[in-house]
Amino acid sequence: MKSFHKIRPELREWILATARAGHGVPDVLRLLKEAGYDAAQARRAVSEVLNIPLTSLNAVAPRPSGRRPKHPEAPQVDVDGRAIRIAVSVESPALRVLEGLLTDEECEQLIALAKPRMHRAMTVDVNGKQQVDEARTSQGMFFTLGETPLIAALEARLANLLDMPVEFGEGLQVLHYLPGQEYEAHQDWFDPSQPGFTAITAKGGQRVASVVMYLNTPEEGGGTGFPAIGMVVTARQGSAVYFAYETGEQASLHAGLPVSKGEKWIATKWLRERPFRA
């Protein structure tokens, strides 16, 4: 195994260039391991060069593919005594439709908590800043991690189900769509070619997976479409769609389809490759 006490300039530049090219921390660590570097020393080097707490790398290193529900081949997963049914499994992208993730009461409580704080939903622009975008016509709001007992319980449930620590998730976002409102096809991962990539990923690295939870059942429309694989997930109260992705992957392209009748409430959780700092 190769080792190093002082990081050589060429290795420092390679780590920086690889990260700037859009490779996540697990990829950088894997490439160093394949090049013959000791895993612990590689984590220390990446920690120093990318200014990431070593404890974060020690947390993420053992689980580079821990982004899927436990036992994905099973028709049902028991999480904290709750039966969550896996209704649909797709391998590319890694996608699961989860039924019974939330109770009706939990859905109603989330809507009630979010209603007083709703405002025009934003997107992230090329510089990593929030902007109003005509592609996203809903209203939304964010909870902070663990903000209420209900939020903390849902975050713990997702962490257990996906085998990823709570702190790897962004704050839960609740969105509200009225008839005709939608979110056009987009990717959730951040584009490394955009000027704001470094700033937006400094908070917790690249996004690696999303969970869209349906808090009510619209009368018509409002599903989540995946045009690259010809699939639409129906919005049903208490269910969710989970999907993972890599930077540059096109199969995870998705859209919040227009509500034809009634309204739609959803909660979205984005997962990062390392602990997220708001």
Backbone as CSV, one residue per row, in Angstrom:
resi,resn,N_x,N_y,N_z,CA_x,CA_y,CA_z,C_x,C_y,C_z
1,MET,0.838,-1.199,0.000,0.000,0.000,0.000,0.875,1.252,0.000
2,LYS,0.501,2.237,-0.814,1.187,3.508,-0.785,0.795,4.259,0.473
3,SER,1.668,5.122,0.933,1.340,5.933,2.099,1.963,7.307,1.934
4,PHE,1.529,8.274,2.745,2.101,9.604,2.713,1.901,10.277,4.064
5,HIS,2.912,11.014,4.484,2.801,11.797,5.711,2.489,13.240,5.335
6,LYS,3.246,13.787,4.383,2.981,15.122,3.872,2.411,14.978,2.473
7,ILE,1.325,15.667,2.195,0.663,15.511,0.904,1.497,16.155,-0.192
8,ARG,1.824,15.380,-1.200,2.614,15.900,-2.313,1.784,16.879,-3.137
9,PRO,2.413,17.898,-3.724,1.666,18.893,-4.516,0.859,18.273,-5.645
10,GLU,1.434,17.258,-6.316,0.720,16.648,-7.442,-0.517,15.883,-6.975
11,LEU,-0.438,15.256,-5.781,-1.596,14.553,-5.250,-2.665,15.557,-4.810
12,ARG,-2.237,16.636,-4.185,-3.171,17.687,-3.792,-3.927,18.212,-5.009
13,GLU,-3.204,18.483,-6.092,-3.831,19.011,-7.300,-4.769,17.979,-7.918
14,TRP,-4.384,16.696,-7.859,-5.254,15.646,-8.417,-6.563,15.564,-7.644
15,ILE,-6.502,15.611,-6.319,-7.724,15.548,-5.511,-8.623,16.730,-5.834
16,LEU,-8.051,17.931,-5.911,-8.835,19.120,-6.232,-9.462,19.020,-7.616
17,ALA,-8.673,18.606,-8.607,-9.173,18.526,-9.982,-10.262,17.474,-10.107
18,THR,-10.106,16.345,-9.419,-11.095,15.274,-9.487,-12.409,15.723,-8.851
19,ALA,-12.333,16.420,-7.727,-13.543,16.922,-7.079,-14.226,17.982,-7.933
20,ARG,-13.427,18.886,-8.545,-14.007,19.938,-9.381,-14.665,19.365,-10.624
21,ALA,-14.213,18.192,-11.053,-14.792,17.565,-12.244,-16.134,16.911,-11.959
22,GLY,-16.561,16.969,-10.697,-17.880,16.447,-10.351,-17.877,15.102,-9.666
23,HIS,-16.701,14.536,-9.397,-16.637,13.252,-8.695,-16.899,13.467,-7.209
24,GLY,-17.774,12.668,-6.639,-18.078,12.777,-5.225,-16.951,12.239,-4.370
25,VAL,-17.027,12.523,-3.082,-15.999,12.076,-2.145,-15.811,10.559,-2.168
26,PRO,-16.902,9.756,-2.172,-16.685,8.304,-2.239,-15.898,7.887,-3.481
27,ASP,-16.133,8.570,-4.638,-15.386,8.242,-5.856,-13.910,8.576,-5.697
28,VAL,-13.613,9.735,-5.107,-12.212,10.123,-4.898,-11.518,9.107,-4.001
29,LEU,-12.180,8.717,-2.912,-11.594,7.726,-2.004,-11.392,6.379,-2.701
30,ARG,-12.379,6.001,-3.512,-12.259,4.718,-4.234,-11.084,4.748,-5.209
31,LEU,-10.927,5.850,-5.939,-9.830,5.959,-6.897,-8.479,5.934,-6.201
32,LEU,-8.385,6.571,-5.045,-7.138,6.520,-4.282,-6.840,5.094,-3.817
33,LYS,-7.883,4.393,-3.380,-7.701,3.007,-2.952,-7.233,2.143,-4.121
34,GLU,-7.847,2.357,-5.311,-7.451,1.590,-6.490,-6.016,1.897,-6.908
35,ALA,-5.558,3.117,-6.574,-4.174,3.492,-6.892,-3.183,2.950,-5.867
36,GLY,-3.698,2.316,-4.799,-2.831,1.667,-3.839,-2.648,2.388,-2.525
37,TYR,-3.401,3.451,-2.297,-3.265,4.189,-1.044,-4.044,3.519,0.080
38,ASP,-3.506,3.593,1.288,-4.183,3.092,2.466,-5.466,3.891,2.696
39,ALA,-6.568,3.205,3.041,-7.867,3.861,3.143,-7.873,4.980,4.186
40,ALA,-7.288,4.729,5.359,-7.295,5.743,6.413,-6.481,6.969,6.001
41,GLN,-5.322,6.742,5.381,-4.494,7.866,4.952,-5.156,8.629,3.809
42,ALA,-5.865,7.907,2.921,-6.573,8.579,1.842,-7.642,9.501,2.403
43,ARG,-8.370,9.046,3.435,-9.388,9.897,4.051,-8.762,11.143,4.684
44,ARG,-7.583,10.962,5.304,-6.925,12.122,5.912,-6.508,13.135,4.843
45,ALA,-6.007,12.638,3.698,-5.593,13.533,2.624,-6.780,14.288,2.043
46,VAL,-7.876,13.568,1.771,-9.072,14.211,1.224,-9.635,15.204,2.227
47,SER,-9.605,14.850,3.502,-10.081,15.754,4.547,-9.302,17.064,4.532
48,GLU,-7.974,16.979,4.428,-7.139,18.180,4.450,-7.305,19.007,3.182
49,VAL,-7.266,18.354,2.023,-7.301,19.085,0.753,-8.661,19.724,0.511
50,LEU,-9.745,18.999,0.803,-11.089,19.505,0.540,-11.719,20.181,1.759
51,ASN,-10.957,20.256,2.841,-11.432,20.919,4.062,-12.744,20.318,4.561
52,ILE,-12.745,18.979,4.674,-13.900,18.227,5.155,-13.525,17.594,6.491
53,PRO,-14.379,17.712,7.504,-14.058,17.061,8.785,-13.785,15.576,8.600
54,LEU,-12.729,15.101,9.206,-12.358,13.699,9.055,-13.458,12.775,9.553
55,THR,-14.174,13.198,10.598,-15.263,12.365,11.107,-16.340,12.146,10.052
56,SER,-16.554,13.133,9.179,-17.539,12.981,8.112,-17.093,11.920,7.119
57,LEU,-15.799,11.929,6.786,-15.290,10.943,5.833,-15.316,9.551,6.447
58,ASN,-15.027,9.448,7.723,-15.099,8.139,8.368,-16.517,7.601,8.364
59,ALA,-17.512,8.510,8.365,-18.910,8.087,8.337,-19.323,7.639,6.957
60,VAL,-18.868,8.360,5.927,-19.340,8.054,4.579,-18.550,6.941,3.915
61,ALA,-17.287,6.746,4.302,-16.429,5.807,3.590,-16.959,4.375,3.550
62,PRO,-17.501,3.824,4.640,-17.913,2.425,4.578,-19.188,2.183,3.788
63,ARG,-19.897,3.225,3.351,-21.205,3.022,2.738,-21.324,3.748,1.403
64,PRO,-20.363,3.517,0.448,-20.451,4.238,-0.816,-21.694,3.912,-1.614
65,SER,-22.309,2.763,-1.397,-23.524,2.427,-2.145,-24.725,2.310,-1.221
66,GLY,-24.625,2.828,0.015,-25.722,2.702,0.969,-26.805,3.726,0.722
67,ARG,-27.367,3.743,-0.491,-28.345,4.746,-0.869,-29.662,4.100,-1.279
68,ARG,-29.845,2.847,-0.971,-31.065,2.160,-1.365,-31.757,1.618,-0.123
69,PRO,-33.078,1.456,-0.175,-33.759,0.873,0.973,-33.186,-0.492,1.316
70,LYS,-33.190,-0.841,2.599,-32.717,-2.155,3.005,-33.558,-3.245,2.336
71,HIS,-32.910,-4.345,1.979,-33.593,-5.488,1.375,-34.467,-5.051,0.191
72,PRO,-33.863,-4.425,-0.845,-34.675,-3.879,-1.939,-35.441,-4.922,-2.727
73,GLU,-35.042,-6.200,-2.601,-35.752,-7.238,-3.344,-36.995,-7.721,-2.595
74,ALA,-37.152,-7.318,-1.334,-38.273,-7.786,-0.529,-39.529,-6.981,-0.841
75,PRO,-40.704,-7.605,-0.741,-41.951,-6.864,-0.999,-42.323,-5.931,0.147
76,GLN,-41.677,-6.115,1.309,-42.029,-5.300,2.466,-40.807,-5.153,3.355
77,VAL,-40.646,-3.974,3.936,-39.545,-3.701,4.852,-40.127,-3.214,6.164
78,ASP,-39.677,-3.770,7.275,-40.136,-3.331,8.595,-39.134,-2.336,9.169
79,VAL,-39.594,-1.124,9.423,-38.749,-0.071,9.971,-39.382,0.437,11.255
80,ASP,-38.695,0.209,12.356,-39.185,0.660,13.663,-40.614,0.180,13.921
81,GLY,-40.887,-1.063,13.545,-42.199,-1.631,13.779,-43.254,-1.229,12.771
82,ARG,-42.832,-0.526,11.733,-43.770,-0.065,10.706,-43.514,-0.827,9.412
83,ALA,-44.550,-1.377,8.789,-44.418,-2.117,7.539,-44.500,-1.159,6.358
84,ILE,-43.421,-1.077,5.593,-43.369,-0.232,4.395,-43.280,-1.159,3.185
85,ARG,-44.243,-1.043,2.299,-44.321,-1.939,1.149,-43.560,-1.356,-0.051
86,ILE,-42.758,-2.191,-0.669,-42.027,-1.780,-1.875,-42.856,-2.239,-3.065
87,ALA,-43.591,-1.288,-3.655,-44.544,-1.629,-4.710,-43.878,-1.769,-6.068
88,VAL,-42.832,-0.981,-6.320,-42.138,-0.989,-7.619,-40.649,-0.856,-7.363
89,SER,-39.843,-1.652,-8.088,-38.389,-1.545,-8.019,-37.829,-1.384,-9.428
90,VAL,-37.004,-0.370,-9.624,-36.322,-0.131,-10.897,-34.840,-0.036,-10.602
91,GLU,-34.018,-0.619,-11.449,-32.581,-0.622,-11.183,-31.838,0.541,-11.821
92,SER,-32.335,1.105,-12.912,-31.655,2.239,-13.541,-32.682,3.263,-13.995
93,PRO,-32.860,4.355,-13.210,-32.119,4.654,-11.979,-32.570,3.755,-10.840
94,ALA,-31.785,3.716,-9.764,-32.181,2.958,-8.575,-33.407,3.640,-7.981
95,LEU,-34.569,3.042,-8.176,-35.832,3.698,-7.823,-36.740,2.708,-7.109
96,ARG,-37.403,3.172,-6.048,-38.357,2.352,-5.315,-39.620,3.171,-5.039
97,VAL,-40.768,2.574,-5.265,-42.028,3.177,-4.857,-42.386,2.559,-3.507
98,LEU,-42.524,3.409,-2.493,-42.719,2.960,-1.120,-44.135,3.294,-0.674
99,GLU,-44.915,2.292,-0.319,-46.278,2.503,0.152,-46.325,2.398,1.670
100,GLY,-47.087,3.293,2.284,-47.220,3.264,3.732,-46.042,3.859,4.474
101,LEU,-45.288,4.729,3.819,-44.149,5.358,4.490,-44.620,6.306,5.596
102,LEU,-45.730,7.009,5.347,-46.314,7.913,6.326,-47.763,7.519,6.590
103,THR,-48.245,7.812,7.782,-49.659,7.613,8.080,-50.449,8.821,7.573
104,ASP,-51.766,8.653,7.418,-52.615,9.784,7.018,-52.507,10.925,8.027
105,GLU,-52.444,10.574,9.302,-52.344,11.604,10.346,-51.038,12.384,10.225
106,GLU,-49.931,11.679,9.958,-48.647,12.357,9.790,-48.688,13.304,8.596
107,CYS,-49.310,12.864,7.508,-49.439,13.713,6.319,-50.212,14.990,6.652
108,GLU,-51.327,14.818,7.337,-52.166,15.968,7.681,-51.448,16.916,8.634
109,GLN,-50.680,16.377,9.559,-49.927,17.206,10.496,-48.840,18.001,9.772
110,LEU,-48.171,17.372,8.811,-47.138,18.078,8.045,-47.734,19.242,7.256
111,ILE,-48.873,19.004,6.629,-49.535,20.066,5.869,-49.908,21.224,6.802
112,ALA,-50.455,20.888,7.956,-50.871,21.932,8.902,-49.674,22.740,9.395
113,LEU,-48.529,22.078,9.642,-47.330,22.775,10.090,-46.765,23.682,9.002
114,ALA,-46.886,23.245,7.744,-46.279,23.978,6.636,-47.118,25.153,6.152
115,LYS,-48.432,25.050,6.232,-49.332,26.043,5.624,-49.002,27.489,5.983
116,PRO,-48.769,27.828,7.250,-48.528,29.237,7.578,-47.214,29.792,7.032
117,ARG,-46.335,28.920,6.529,-44.995,29.350,6.118,-44.749,29.222,4.614
118,MET,-45.797,29.036,3.836,-45.629,28.810,2.405,-45.287,30.106,1.661
119,HIS,-44.424,29.964,0.636,-44.102,31.074,-0.261,-43.703,30.482,-1.606
120,ARG,-43.524,31.315,-2.609,-43.194,30.835,-3.953,-41.945,29.958,-3.900
121,ALA,-42.057,28.728,-4.419,-40.936,27.790,-4.410,-39.819,28.293,-5.309
122,MET,-38.589,28.035,-4.893,-37.408,28.520,-5.609,-36.633,27.343,-6.209
123,THR,-35.738,27.661,-7.130,-34.772,26.696,-7.637,-33.377,27.271,-7.418
124,VAL,-32.345,26.457,-7.682,-30.959,26.907,-7.541,-30.457,27.350,-8.906
125,ASP,-29.933,28.601,-9.007,-29.449,29.097,-10.292,-28.024,28.621,-10.550
126,VAL,-27.425,29.048,-11.672,-26.103,28.561,-12.073,-25.010,28.988,-11.106
127,ASN,-25.285,30.002,-10.297,-24.300,30.473,-9.327,-24.525,29.891,-7.925
128,GLY,-25.483,28.968,-7.811,-25.741,28.328,-6.537,-26.664,29.109,-5.633
129,LYS,-27.341,30.131,-6.160,-28.247,30.952,-5.361,-29.699,30.604,-5.668
130,GLN,-30.586,30.882,-4.718,-32.004,30.627,-4.895,-32.609,31.629,-5.871
131,GLN,-33.518,31.159,-6.744,-34.152,32.037,-7.719,-35.582,31.589,-7.980
132,VAL,-36.436,32.524,-8.413,-37.765,32.187,-8.904,-37.613,31.682,-10.331
133,ASP,-38.213,30.542,-10.637,-38.065,29.914,-11.947,-39.457,29.549,-12.467
134,GLU,-39.765,29.960,-13.712,-41.079,29.660,-14.294,-41.302,28.170,-14.486
135,ALA,-40.230,27.379,-14.416,-40.383,25.927,-14.538,-40.980,25.320,-13.276
136,ARG,-40.955,26.108,-12.175,-41.461,25.605,-10.894,-42.509,26.584,-10.382
137,THR,-43.763,26.206,-10.453,-44.848,27.151,-10.180,-45.568,26.875,-8.870
138,SER,-45.000,26.050,-8.005,-45.633,25.707,-6.735,-45.229,26.688,-5.640
139,GLN,-45.810,26.474,-4.454,-45.382,27.169,-3.255,-44.702,26.168,-2.321
140,GLY,-43.760,26.648,-1.515,-43.043,25.716,-0.661,-42.449,26.360,0.573
141,MET,-41.863,25.503,1.436,-41.170,25.956,2.635,-40.234,24.844,3.092
142,PHE,-39.275,25.189,3.946,-38.322,24.221,4.485,-38.437,24.137,6.001
143,PHE,-38.321,22.911,6.525,-38.115,22.699,7.944,-36.614,22.498,8.182
144,THR,-36.138,22.885,9.341,-34.768,22.560,9.707,-34.726,21.128,10.231
145,LEU,-33.542,20.532,10.237,-33.404,19.162,10.723,-33.893,19.071,12.170
146,GLY,-34.778,18.105,12.421,-35.263,17.867,13.762,-36.063,19.007,14.355
147,GLU,-36.668,19.843,13.522,-37.337,21.052,14.008,-38.486,20.752,14.972
148,THR,-39.241,19.700,14.704,-40.337,19.303,15.591,-40.223,17.800,15.846
149,PRO,-40.901,17.272,16.850,-40.868,15.821,17.076,-41.321,15.026,15.856
150,LEU,-42.317,15.528,15.128,-42.775,14.823,13.934,-41.689,14.796,12.863
151,ILE,-41.052,15.943,12.616,-39.978,16.010,11.618,-38.844,15.069,12.017
152,ALA,-38.459,15.100,13.279,-37.366,14.246,13.753,-37.712,12.767,13.577
153,ALA,-38.967,12.399,13.838,-39.381,11.004,13.701,-39.328,10.550,12.243
154,LEU,-39.780,11.415,11.330,-39.746,11.058,9.909,-38.313,10.958,9.400
155,GLU,-37.456,11.870,9.850,-36.055,11.828,9.431,-35.368,10.563,9.940
156,ALA,-35.676,10.166,11.158,-35.106,8.942,11.705,-35.612,7.716,10.942
157,ARG,-36.876,7.740,10.544,-37.450,6.630,9.779,-36.740,6.478,8.428
158,LEU,-36.528,7.604,7.753,-35.835,7.566,6.466,-34.387,7.116,6.632
159,ALA,-33.716,7.609,7.668,-32.324,7.230,7.907,-32.206,5.725,8.131
160,ASN,-33.139,5.161,8.879,-33.146,3.729,9.134,-33.434,2.952,7.859
161,LEU,-34.428,3.404,7.114,-34.815,2.724,5.883,-33.697,2.725,4.848
162,LEU,-33.018,3.873,4.687,-32.014,4.038,3.640,-30.595,3.770,4.116
163,ASP,-30.441,3.516,5.414,-29.124,3.250,5.996,-28.165,4.420,5.743
164,MET,-28.668,5.630,5.917,-27.861,6.837,5.817,-28.150,7.721,7.028
165,PRO,-27.120,8.301,7.643,-27.344,9.123,8.850,-28.264,10.301,8.572
166,VAL,-29.028,10.702,9.575,-29.943,11.836,9.452,-29.221,13.075,8.956
167,GLU,-27.991,13.305,9.446,-27.278,14.541,9.103,-26.833,14.607,7.650
168,PHE,-26.984,13.523,6.898,-26.663,13.548,5.472,-27.817,14.115,4.650
169,GLY,-28.934,14.430,5.291,-30.101,14.941,4.571,-30.256,16.437,4.712
170,GLU,-30.766,17.069,3.654,-31.151,18.474,3.740,-32.451,18.566,4.544
171,GLY,-32.799,19.769,4.952,-34.050,19.965,5.661,-35.235,19.572,4.790
172,LEU,-36.262,19.037,5.406,-37.445,18.578,4.684,-38.164,19.771,4.037
173,GLN,-38.466,19.646,2.745,-39.209,20.698,2.044,-40.633,20.225,1.775
174,VAL,-41.609,21.096,2.052,-43.010,20.810,1.732,-43.426,21.729,0.594
175,LEU,-44.093,21.159,-0.418,-44.537,21.904,-1.598,-46.038,21.734,-1.794
176,HIS,-46.675,22.776,-2.314,-48.118,22.775,-2.553,-48.377,23.184,-4.000
177,TYR,-49.123,22.347,-4.738,-49.461,22.597,-6.134,-50.974,22.721,-6.285
178,LEU,-51.421,23.753,-6.993,-52.816,23.938,-7.365,-53.007,23.503,-8.817
179,PRO,-54.250,23.415,-9.320,-54.464,22.988,-10.707,-53.614,23.786,-11.700
180,GLY,-52.954,23.051,-12.590,-52.107,23.661,-13.608,-50.674,23.872,-13.179
181,GLN,-50.394,23.832,-11.882,-49.027,24.050,-11.422,-48.204,22.775,-11.556
182,GLU,-46.908,22.947,-11.785,-46.032,21.814,-12.051,-44.584,22.187,-11.761
183,TYR,-43.716,21.203,-11.887,-42.263,21.420,-11.872,-41.729,20.646,-13.062
184,GLU,-41.299,21.370,-14.099,-40.885,20.744,-15.342,-39.687,19.817,-15.131
185,ALA,-39.422,18.955,-16.121,-38.384,17.932,-16.012,-37.037,18.553,-15.629
186,HIS,-36.379,17.945,-14.661,-35.128,18.471,-14.135,-34.352,17.347,-13.450
187,GLN,-33.114,17.632,-13.112,-32.282,16.740,-12.321,-32.103,17.331,-10.926
188,ASP,-31.961,16.473,-9.934,-31.722,16.950,-8.577,-30.231,17.101,-8.277
189,TRP,-29.360,16.373,-9.009,-27.923,16.550,-8.785,-27.472,17.899,-9.344
190,PHE,-26.402,18.436,-8.748,-25.890,19.734,-9.143,-24.899,19.575,-10.295
191,ASP,-25.024,20.436,-11.290,-24.204,20.365,-12.498,-22.804,20.916,-12.212
192,PRO,-21.753,20.088,-12.319,-20.390,20.550,-12.029,-19.899,21.641,-12.981
193,SER,-20.531,21.790,-14.148,-20.085,22.797,-15.110,-20.583,24.193,-14.769
194,GLN,-21.512,24.301,-13.815,-22.081,25.603,-13.472,-21.193,26.347,-12.475
195,PRO,-21.149,27.677,-12.555,-20.259,28.463,-11.690,-20.514,28.260,-10.198
196,GLY,-21.742,27.996,-9.811,-22.058,27.886,-8.392,-21.848,26.512,-7.796
197,PHE,-21.298,25.573,-8.572,-21.167,24.189,-8.108,-20.338,24.087,-6.826
198,THR,-19.202,24.754,-6.791,-18.322,24.660,-5.621,-19.012,25.184,-4.376
199,ALA,-19.735,26.301,-4.518,-20.405,26.900,-3.357,-21.536,26.016,-2.847
200,ILE,-22.350,25.493,-3.749,-23.518,24.728,-3.321,-23.123,23.363,-2.759
201,THR,-22.022,22.778,-3.243,-21.591,21.475,-2.736,-20.677,21.590,-1.520
202,ALA,-20.244,22.805,-1.182,-19.417,22.991,0.011,-20.202,22.682,1.273
203,LYS,-21.540,22.727,1.191,-22.392,22.532,2.361,-22.601,21.070,2.727
204,GLY,-22.268,20.157,1.838,-22.511,18.746,2.144,-22.209,17.841,0.975
205,GLY,-21.505,18.385,-0.024,-21.191,17.575,-1.190,-22.353,17.505,-2.168
206,GLN,-22.205,16.637,-3.136,-23.201,16.446,-4.184,-24.442,15.754,-3.615
207,ARG,-25.597,16.035,-4.212,-26.788,15.250,-3.890,-26.635,13.852,-4.481
208,VAL,-27.118,12.840,-3.755,-26.979,11.459,-4.219,-28.314,10.731,-4.330
209,ALA,-29.365,11.273,-3.709,-30.665,10.604,-3.771,-31.762,11.560,-3.326
210,SER,-32.998,11.232,-3.724,-34.167,12.043,-3.381,-35.295,11.134,-2.916
211,VAL,-36.120,11.666,-2.011,-37.344,10.987,-1.596,-38.480,11.990,-1.731
212,VAL,-39.465,11.667,-2.558,-40.647,12.510,-2.726,-41.807,11.802,-2.047
213,MET,-42.349,12.436,-1.012,-43.428,11.842,-0.207,-44.743,12.560,-0.507
214,TYR,-45.788,11.816,-0.767,-47.084,12.380,-1.134,-47.951,12.528,0.117
215,LEU,-48.338,13.767,0.415,-49.079,14.057,1.637,-50.588,14.052,1.432
216,ASN,-51.028,14.020,0.176,-52.456,13.857,-0.118,-52.585,13.181,-1.478
217,THR,-53.796,12.848,-1.858,-54.048,12.241,-3.170,-54.822,13.240,-4.020
218,PRO,-54.194,13.828,-5.052,-54.925,14.766,-5.924,-56.077,14.056,-6.619
219,GLU,-57.101,14.822,-6.962,-58.237,14.219,-7.674,-57.829,13.731,-9.053
220,GLU,-56.998,14.513,-9.744,-56.464,14.101,-11.046,-55.080,14.713,-11.227
221,GLY,-54.178,13.925,-11.819,-52.845,14.427,-12.149,-51.943,14.541,-10.932
222,GLY,-50.793,15.224,-11.128,-49.894,15.490,-10.029,-48.896,14.400,-9.711
223,GLY,-48.761,13.390,-10.569,-47.782,12.337,-10.321,-46.363,12.819,-10.584
224,THR,-45.411,11.942,-10.387,-44.008,12.237,-10.674,-43.601,11.446,-11.911
225,GLY,-43.225,12.152,-12.967,-42.879,11.500,-14.226,-41.382,11.325,-14.379
226,PHE,-40.971,10.183,-14.918,-39.576,9.888,-15.239,-39.502,9.630,-16.739
227,PRO,-39.357,10.696,-17.549,-39.459,10.555,-19.004,-38.398,9.653,-19.630
228,ALA,-37.217,9.587,-19.032,-36.153,8.781,-19.626,-36.454,7.292,-19.566
229,ILE,-37.307,6.869,-18.617,-37.648,5.451,-18.504,-39.133,5.215,-18.752
230,GLY,-39.864,6.264,-19.174,-41.274,6.120,-19.512,-42.135,5.703,-18.348
231,MET,-41.934,6.318,-17.188,-42.639,5.888,-15.978,-43.265,7.087,-15.282
232,VAL,-44.475,6.888,-14.743,-45.137,7.898,-13.915,-45.528,7.237,-12.595
233,VAL,-45.118,7.855,-11.492,-45.501,7.386,-10.163,-46.726,8.175,-9.723
234,THR,-47.803,7.475,-9.424,-49.042,8.116,-9.014,-48.913,8.688,-7.607
235,ALA,-49.415,9.911,-7.433,-49.398,10.548,-6.115,-50.504,9.952,-5.252
236,ARG,-50.129,9.233,-4.200,-51.098,8.625,-3.285,-50.668,8.939,-1.859
237,GLN,-51.596,9.430,-1.060,-51.296,9.860,0.298,-50.566,8.777,1.092
238,GLY,-49.452,9.165,1.713,-48.681,8.258,2.551,-47.607,7.481,1.829
239,SER,-47.639,7.479,0.487,-46.629,6.757,-0.280,-45.504,7.702,-0.681
240,ALA,-44.456,7.150,-1.283,-43.302,7.957,-1.673,-42.585,7.288,-2.824
241,VAL,-41.776,8.068,-3.538,-40.865,7.508,-4.526,-39.457,7.937,-4.131
242,TYR,-38.587,6.944,-4.056,-37.172,7.158,-3.728,-36.357,6.857,-4.973
243,PHE,-35.358,7.706,-5.293,-34.469,7.400,-6.407,-33.081,7.963,-6.133
244,ALA,-32.075,7.171,-6.498,-30.675,7.549,-6.320,-30.069,7.857,-7.684
245,TYR,-28.930,8.571,-7.680,-28.325,8.979,-8.940,-26.851,9.306,-8.747
246,GLU,-26.146,9.337,-9.860,-24.757,9.784,-9.900,-24.701,11.081,-10.691
247,THR,-23.656,11.864,-10.462,-23.487,13.109,-11.199,-23.462,12.835,-12.697
248,GLY,-24.286,13.546,-13.452,-24.327,13.389,-14.899,-25.298,12.335,-15.388
249,GLU,-25.871,11.556,-14.484,-26.815,10.507,-14.883,-28.082,11.131,-15.450
250,GLN,-28.568,10.582,-16.566,-29.760,11.127,-17.216,-31.024,10.340,-16.909
251,ALA,-30.887,9.104,-16.452,-32.078,8.277,-16.208,-32.934,8.820,-15.079
252,SER,-32.345,9.628,-14.186,-33.097,10.152,-13.050,-33.827,11.455,-13.372
253,LEU,-33.839,11.876,-14.628,-34.621,13.052,-15.026,-36.069,12.837,-14.602
254,HIS,-36.664,13.852,-13.958,-38.025,13.676,-13.435,-38.763,15.004,-13.419
255,ALA,-40.077,14.926,-13.301,-40.914,16.121,-13.330,-42.084,15.952,-12.374
256,GLY,-42.457,17.052,-11.722,-43.700,17.092,-10.965,-44.807,17.448,-11.937
257,LEU,-45.590,16.472,-12.349,-46.564,16.669,-13.420,-47.701,17.594,-12.983
258,PRO,-48.309,18.302,-13.922,-49.357,19.267,-13.566,-50.530,18.610,-12.845
259,VAL,-51.066,19.327,-11.871,-52.293,18.898,-11.212,-53.456,19.268,-12.118
260,SER,-54.274,18.284,-12.484,-55.424,18.546,-13.356,-56.650,18.975,-12.566
261,LYS,-56.823,18.395,-11.383,-58.006,18.690,-10.566,-57.646,18.494,-9.098
262,GLY,-58.100,19.413,-8.259,-57.777,19.317,-6.845,-56.449,19.996,-6.539
263,GLU,-55.706,19.481,-5.581,-54.426,20.052,-5.186,-53.463,18.928,-4.826
264,LYS,-52.181,19.275,-4.740,-51.173,18.280,-4.364,-50.256,18.865,-3.298
265,TRP,-50.012,18.065,-2.262,-49.034,18.388,-1.231,-47.983,17.294,-1.210
266,ILE,-46.718,17.680,-1.252,-45.636,16.704,-1.157,-44.576,17.198,-0.178
267,ALA,-43.787,16.268,0.329,-42.607,16.594,1.129,-41.411,15.941,0.443
268,THR,-40.346,16.695,0.277,-39.160,16.203,-0.425,-37.952,16.214,0.501
269,LYS,-37.204,15.134,0.456,-35.961,15.034,1.216,-34.835,14.735,0.226
270,TRP,-33.811,15.611,0.199,-32.621,15.383,-0.627,-31.487,14.910,0.257
271,LEU,-30.756,13.913,-0.214,-29.645,13.339,0.537,-28.317,13.733,-0.107
272,ARG,-27.357,14.050,0.712,-26.021,14.467,0.268,-25.003,13.354,0.520
273,GLU,-23.797,13.531,-0.049,-22.757,12.505,0.100,-22.006,12.627,1.409
274,ARG,-22.197,13.705,2.150,-21.594,13.863,3.458,-22.510,14.765,4.300
275,PRO,-22.266,14.930,5.598,-23.156,15.718,6.440,-23.427,17.107,5.874
276,PHE,-24.707,17.486,5.913,-25.149,18.758,5.313,-25.150,19.864,6.346
277,ARG,-24.618,21.013,5.943,-24.629,22.212,6.794,-25.479,23.260,6.097
278,ALA,-26.558,23.663,6.712,-27.464,24.649,6.089,-26.794,26.010,5.972
